[in-house]
Amino acid sequence: MSRTRTPGRLGIAIVVGVLAVGALLAAVRARTDGTAARLLDVLQREHAETTTGDTENGETLDEADLSGLPAPVRRYLERVLPGEPRRVQSVRLRQTGAFRLGDADSPWKPMTATQHYTVDPPGFVWDARIDLAPFLPIRVVDAFVGGAGSLEAKLLSVVTVADAPPSPELDEGELARYLAEMVWFPTAFLPGHGVRWEPRDDRSARATLEYRGSTATVVFHFDENDEVVRVTADRWRDTGDGEYERCPWTGYFSDYREVDGMRVPTAAEVAWNLPPGDLPYWRATIDDAEYDPLPTATRRSNTSLSPNPE
């Protein structure tokens, strides 16, 4: 009799174990989502307080005054904003790619992320999962909300492995990231959203954005198709001991496609340009782009960015 009961007891034990693990993972996910949800709530409320009127009735490209912009910027906006696109108010992107934690000898780890942006006011929340190993993820929430930068990373969504203290360097660094990533919602480059442009040459221009005491400057480089293929900046980099140092930084954009009436890149990579050599640390494709997804704005589009047909 005992032999016939053992498999049943073992099966029950396995089921109970699976249910316990499932409950634990659900609790972990709930705790993890807390930081991102809190930041998104603040971003959403700030956006609602700033945005007035119907986003569908915004100024079109034809109505915007581009005459005062440097020539490569004007050509870029005419290229990526054909027709009469409406000004974007908020964005949600879904990313798939890889992240490198450590030096140039460290392996790339699989990554998925969702990123929300608002235009007025400028802000973002990047909510990413990086898989160090099977069943061993790190959850990273990187953000610029209310003029303040933040960065938090938790192993298994429980053990804090990074929590950057507030600082002017962090605020400026996150604002610079935001400015560089505006290529995913290029109507924010149009006059009236606070970006100041300075000419450099026929294929590049310097952009500056100020918000709540922070100032970020990024140089945009355009190719023969008048699309942004590279951005460069001197950004603050955490040295690992709580101090920051300015380092050259580069972002690369490629594989432009039309999404909701705009041409945006669907592949990107970023790297620190250090004395020993370049240190790429993030690369991804944009799998989905949704414009004006926040409840406080008019929902406009949910576009899947599948590969171009052969």
Secondary structure, DSSP 8 states (H G I E B T S, - for coil): -HHHHHHHHHHHHHHHHHHHHHHHHHHHHHHHHHHHHHHHHHHHHHHHHH--S-GGG---TTTS--TTS-HHHHHHHHHHS-S------EEEEEEEEEEE-SSTTS-EEEEEEEEEEETTTTEEEEEEEEEEETTEEEEEEEEEETTEEEEEEEETTTEEEEE----HHHHHHHHHHHHHGGGGSGGGGSTTSS-EEEEEETTEEEEEEEETTEEEEEEEEE-TTS-EEEEEEEEEEE-SSS-EEEEEEEEEEEEEEEETTEEEEEEEEEEEEETTEEEEEEEEEEEEEEES-STTS---EEEE------
